[in-house]
Amino acid sequence: MKKIIFFVVLVIVAAGYSQRATVLETVMARGMDARIGNNILTSMEDGLHVALCGAGGPMPAPNASGPCVAVVAGKQLYIVDAGTDGVRNLGRMGYPVGDIAAVFVTHFHSDHIDTLGEMATIRWAAGSNPSPLPAYGPTGIETVVDGFNMAYSHDFVHRHEHHGDLVAPLESAGLRAVPFSIPTGGALTRIFEANGLTVDAMGVDHLPVDPAVGYLFRYKGRSALITGDTDKSSVIETHAKGVDLLVHEALAPNLVMMMNAAAAKSGNAVMEKITFDILDYHASPKEAAETARDAGVGHLLYYHIVPPLVFPGQELLFLNGAEDIFPDYTVGQDGVSFSMPANSDEILKTRSGL
């Protein structure tokens, strides 16, 4: 009897092995149907939604790509900054890159703009957009946009020649700069308004980097403020008063100084200099928590995490007591998302990561 059972099992295994290509083909076809048809925007209820397509800074990290924030107002998709791998994370998260309505740039550090060209190109080839991707930013965005458009100019021609107007119409290739002047005296300036969404810009303190701005999004009674890179700032606190979600950058001085000491010990003068210099133009987790507390925000989402959190328990060292200052917080990683239904007071964490 045992021999019969063994023989039957052997036959089944052999049959399965012989059909493995067919099985894999079926699974792949179903997976492709699901992936190509995946559009998270269609399942979102009306409201303001925020997700981190990049939670980190310039240092590589396993779950924190370069700074990138997705903001959805109703069904319209907007992006703040275009850090490394952010645009690919959008695809992994189900956001249709071809539907990006605009990108807002906080400042011109490389880690915030390095995939603008890729973002514009994927949007161009993946969507039916009548014009280039609008890139909003403080004065100087024109130079950035011109540079990316020049770098991708050969690509525009090649893709158009290969795919034609259906996929790659030349009139919608690349980026279009939308510059604005930073208001003085800590005021806001309205830079965008459409379909119930308003976006206001404010100057922030990231000296010697100038200009640098943060953005305040408002939609149907909900609000989110994204700081960009900044030291602790009274301007942020003023304009964050009562906002639902404060997306605030954070650098942990205690951890960075550990890196500084290690660099000095090993004789790495370059890293020693960098880790010393970056301390003076970023807010610490404690300072971000103080701003959130004093502004009375609904929830604090840390992003632009420096240094990367790669060891178990490192998050507590990163916070270094900030959790006691403002307990309603999330330490960001790629894929974290929040939904704020229209005209309500709910702040719902809808995803914890990729």
Secondary structure, DSSP 8 states (H G I E B T S, - for coil): -HHHHHHHHHHHHHHHHHTHHHHHHHHHHHHHHHHHT--GGGG--SEEEEEEEE-B-SS--TT--SSEEEEEETTEEEEE---TTHHHHHHHHT--GGGEEEEE-----HHHHTTHHHHHHHHHHHS--SS-EEEEEETTHHHHHHHHHHHTHHHHHHHHHHH-TTT--GGG-SEEEEEE---STT--EEEEEETTEEEEEEE---TTS-S-EEEEEEETTEEEEE--S-SS-HHHHHHTTT-SEEEEEEE-HHHHHHHHHHHHHHT-HHHHHHHHHGGGGS--HHHHHHHHHHHT-SEEEEEEEES---STTHHHHHHTTHHHH--SEEE--TT-EEEEETTS---EEEES--
